[in-house]
């Protein structure tokens, strides 16, 4: 058996698309009765996830009026003082009325829950939603906060010294999800 340095692939382009289609179907089922469904992607890779889920919902026949937004959690992070390099500020774009909306926050990987906590803090600054849910492409386990996803594409626990890397064509030029060691340099 040949030895390879390739990290284990969890999702390729087609299995990633299938996960997103399933997420879209589950979100439609979970939002029955909502007149307006807002998909809010967390910068950076939660944004293409939210866009793809919205497109999949539209293809399947919209279950509600769909609006989209983006959220930048940089200013709400609890680890800014420990970072050697500060993340680029992208800014949030919530161009709809948050009040009374059914909102699904979208992110590529759920780990500790701290990013989601920061996203909720930022979102509440825009108003008072009727309901906030969470959709993630991959749940890797290891929560530090009591935050659980409502919709999960893939549950794949990994060791603390490992990282689940999600790449989207829109950001990275390829659709793939794989595991790599934390020591590998990551953008």
C-alpha positions as CSV (number, residue, x, y, z in Angstrom):
1,X,0.0,0.0,0.0
2,X,1.6,3.3,-1.1
3,X,2.2,6.0,1.6
4,X,0.6,9.3,0.8
5,X,0.8,12.8,2.4
6,X,-2.7,13.5,1.2
7,X,-5.1,14.4,4.1
8,X,-8.2,12.3,4.5
9,X,-11.0,13.6,2.3
10,X,-14.4,13.8,4.1
11,X,-16.4,15.4,1.3
12,X,-15.6,15.9,-2.4
13,X,-17.5,18.1,-4.7
14,X,-20.5,15.8,-5.3
15,X,-20.9,14.7,-1.7
16,X,-20.6,18.3,-0.6
17,X,-23.4,19.3,-3.0
18,X,-25.5,16.4,-1.7
19,X,-25.0,17.6,2.0
20,X,-26.0,21.1,1.0
21,X,-29.1,19.9,-0.8
22,X,-30.1,17.9,2.3
23,X,-29.5,20.9,4.5
24,X,-31.7,23.0,2.3
25,X,-34.5,20.4,2.4
26,X,-34.2,20.2,6.2
27,X,-34.2,24.0,6.6
28,X,-37.4,24.2,4.6
29,X,-39.1,21.6,6.7
30,X,-37.9,23.2,9.9
31,X,-39.1,26.6,8.8
32,X,-42.7,25.7,8.0
33,X,-45.0,28.6,8.9
34,X,-42.2,31.2,8.5
35,X,-43.2,33.9,6.0
36,X,-39.6,35.1,5.7
37,X,-36.5,33.0,6.0
38,X,-33.1,34.7,6.3
39,X,-29.9,32.8,5.7
40,X,-27.0,34.6,7.2
41,X,-23.5,33.4,6.4
42,X,-20.6,34.0,8.7
43,X,-17.5,35.5,7.0
44,X,-15.6,33.8,5.4
45,X,-16.8,30.4,4.4
46,X,-20.2,30.5,5.9
47,X,-21.1,33.0,3.2
48,X,-20.8,30.6,0.2
49,X,-22.6,28.0,2.3
50,X,-25.5,30.3,2.9
51,X,-25.6,31.2,-0.8
52,X,-25.6,27.6,-1.9
53,X,-28.3,26.6,0.6
54,X,-30.5,29.5,-0.7
55,X,-29.9,28.4,-4.3
56,X,-30.8,24.8,-3.4
57,X,-34.0,26.0,-1.6
58,X,-34.9,28.0,-4.7
59,X,-34.4,25.0,-7.0
60,X,-36.6,22.9,-4.8
61,X,-39.4,25.5,-4.8
62,X,-39.0,28.1,-2.1
63,X,-40.7,27.3,1.2
64,X,-40.8,31.0,2.2
65,X,-39.5,34.3,1.0
66,X,-35.7,34.0,1.2
67,X,-33.4,36.9,2.1
68,X,-29.7,36.6,2.6
69,X,-27.1,38.5,4.7
70,X,-23.5,38.2,5.9
71,X,-22.1,38.6,9.3
72,X,-18.6,39.5,10.5
73,X,-17.9,38.3,14.0
74,X,-14.4,39.9,14.3
75,X,-15.4,42.6,16.7
76,X,-17.2,40.1,18.9
77,X,-14.5,37.5,19.2
78,X,-13.3,36.7,22.7
79,X,-9.7,35.8,21.5
80,X,-8.6,38.9,19.7
81,X,-6.0,39.8,22.4
82,X,-4.3,36.4,21.9
83,X,-4.1,36.5,18.1
84,X,-0.7,37.3,16.5
85,X,-2.4,38.4,13.3
86,X,-5.7,40.1,13.4
87,X,-8.3,38.9,10.9
88,X,-9.4,41.2,8.1
89,X,-12.6,43.1,9.0
90,X,-15.2,42.2,6.3
91,X,-18.2,44.0,7.8
92,X,-21.7,42.7,8.2
93,X,-24.4,43.1,5.5
94,X,-27.8,42.6,6.9
95,X,-30.0,44.4,4.4
96,X,-33.4,43.2,5.7
97,X,-35.4,43.7,8.8
98,X,-34.2,41.3,11.5
99,X,-37.2,41.9,13.7
100,X,-39.6,38.9,13.7
101,X,-37.5,37.1,11.1
102,X,-36.7,33.4,11.1
103,X,-32.9,33.4,10.8
104,X,-30.6,30.5,10.0
105,X,-26.9,31.3,10.7
106,X,-24.7,29.3,8.4
107,X,-21.0,28.4,9.0
108,X,-18.8,25.8,7.5
109,X,-17.5,24.1,10.7
110,X,-18.8,24.0,14.3
111,X,-16.2,23.4,16.9
112,X,-16.2,25.2,20.3
113,X,-19.3,27.3,19.7
114,X,-17.5,30.6,20.3
115,X,-17.9,31.9,16.7
116,X,-21.6,31.2,16.8
117,X,-21.9,33.0,20.2
118,X,-20.1,36.0,18.6
119,X,-22.5,35.8,15.5
120,X,-25.5,35.9,17.8
121,X,-24.1,38.9,19.7
122,X,-23.6,40.7,16.4
123,X,-27.0,39.7,15.0
124,X,-28.9,40.9,18.0
125,X,-27.5,44.4,17.4
126,X,-29.7,44.5,14.2
127,X,-32.9,43.7,16.0
128,X,-35.0,40.9,17.6
129,X,-35.5,37.9,15.4
130,X,-38.4,35.6,16.0
131,X,-36.1,32.6,15.8
132,X,-32.4,31.9,15.3
133,X,-31.2,28.5,14.1
134,X,-27.8,27.2,13.1
135,X,-26.8,25.2,10.0
136,X,-23.3,23.9,9.6
137,X,-21.6,21.9,6.9
138,X,-19.5,19.9,9.4
139,X,-19.9,19.4,13.2
140,X,-16.5,18.3,14.5
141,X,-17.6,18.1,18.2
142,X,-15.6,19.6,21.0
143,X,-18.0,22.3,22.3
144,X,-16.8,24.7,24.9
145,X,-20.2,26.5,25.0
146,X,-23.7,25.1,25.1
147,X,-24.4,25.6,21.4
148,X,-25.7,22.9,19.2
149,X,-26.6,23.0,15.4
150,X,-30.1,22.6,14.2
151,X,-29.0,21.4,10.8
152,X,-25.8,19.4,10.1
153,X,-24.4,18.2,6.8
154,X,-21.8,15.9,8.3
155,X,-20.9,15.0,11.9
156,X,-17.2,14.0,12.1
157,X,-15.4,14.3,15.5
158,X,-11.7,14.7,15.3
159,X,-8.9,15.0,17.8
160,X,-8.1,18.4,19.4
161,X,-4.8,18.5,17.4
162,X,-6.6,18.2,14.1
163,X,-8.5,20.7,12.0
164,X,-11.3,20.2,9.6
165,X,-10.7,22.3,6.5
166,X,-13.5,23.3,4.2
167,X,-12.8,24.8,0.8
168,X,-15.4,26.3,-1.5
169,X,-14.8,27.1,-5.2
170,X,-15.9,30.7,-4.6
171,X,-13.1,31.3,-2.0
172,X,-10.5,28.6,-2.7
173,X,-11.1,27.4,-6.2
174,X,-12.1,23.9,-5.2
175,X,-14.9,22.1,-3.3
176,X,-13.5,19.8,-0.7
177,X,-13.5,19.0,3.0
178,X,-10.6,17.3,4.6
179,X,-8.8,16.8,8.0
180,X,-5.3,18.2,8.6
181,X,-3.1,18.7,11.6
182,X,-3.4,22.1,13.4
183,X,0.4,22.6,12.8
184,X,-0.2,23.0,9.1
185,X,-0.3,26.6,8.1
186,X,-3.8,27.8,7.5
187,X,-5.0,31.0,5.8
